[in-house]
């Protein structure tokens, strides 16, 4: 588990993943050196990462939530193969280790859905496939799980949000899309590896001047095309029990139910999808009893939810950013029994 300062730092990075350490330090009332040391320790010991993430909708991309059923002895290998692909995120082993759930990011052109139309059907170890297009995300992406941002006061959040020049960022239109250039892609690949990379480091990767990198990044953020996520094991924040909830809701009540669920502290992700189960959520709870309490009482009190399937998450192999070897090693260390360490 993390201590109070660790949790405050995670919350601060949720507010602004690229906020300078001195601004975070002022808000937390500690020294910049203390913030820097804590950040480096969390990176090394629990694989915390800040990653730049493209908002698929604003970039004109489509996202598919795919469930793959496979034989038990091939699930791990197939999941690792999906982890290595640049067009996947959120690779999870669920339902006893025989099911893989992943998000596939594609072009809106159906002819370019190579993983969905060609690669997956040719994989002999896969016994069942269901693909659900994400239609609207109510919680997730730039809107984070509340369990990861309950440590700072409103005043501290304002101190971290405030840019150096005092200007407030402009809100992007919810309908606005933006076509990424080749340079944008290079910049975003670097930010997916390290969302806190300096302008000089990003300039070295893209071949642009640091001042140009700063302008491009500012523009992408202002448009809402890129946001910064914080990857950390939710168990460290008090939620080791995780499950995907697949729900069927009457269309007339879909928006109302999804909006209600987006306010639940137990959920980190809520989205409307295609398919017979048209609403999916990711629940994070302290233990199985806590999950049961949530399902039986909070969700059970919503009559518009007709049916629900609960799929326990056994392991998350990939989150928002690309596969990271140090992160995977840290995850493997945490998964080992204490006596084997």
Secondary structure, DSSP 8 states (H G I E B T S, - for coil): ---HHHHHHHHHHHH-TT--HHHHHHHHTS-HHHHHHHHHHHHHHH--EEEEEE-TTTTTEEEEEEEEEE-HHHHHHHHHHHHH-TTEEEEEEEGGGTEEEEEEEEESSGGG-HIIIIITTT-TTEEEEEEEEEEEEEEBTTB--GGGS-SS-HHHHHHHHS-TT--------TT------HHHHHHHHHHHH-TT--HHHHHHHH-S-HHHHHHHHHHHHHHTSEEEEEE--GGGGT--EEEEEEEEE-HHHHHHHHHHHTT-TTEEEEEEESSSS-EEEEEEESSHHHHHHIIIIIITT-TTEEEEEEEEEEEEEE-SS---HHHHHHHHHHHS-GGG-
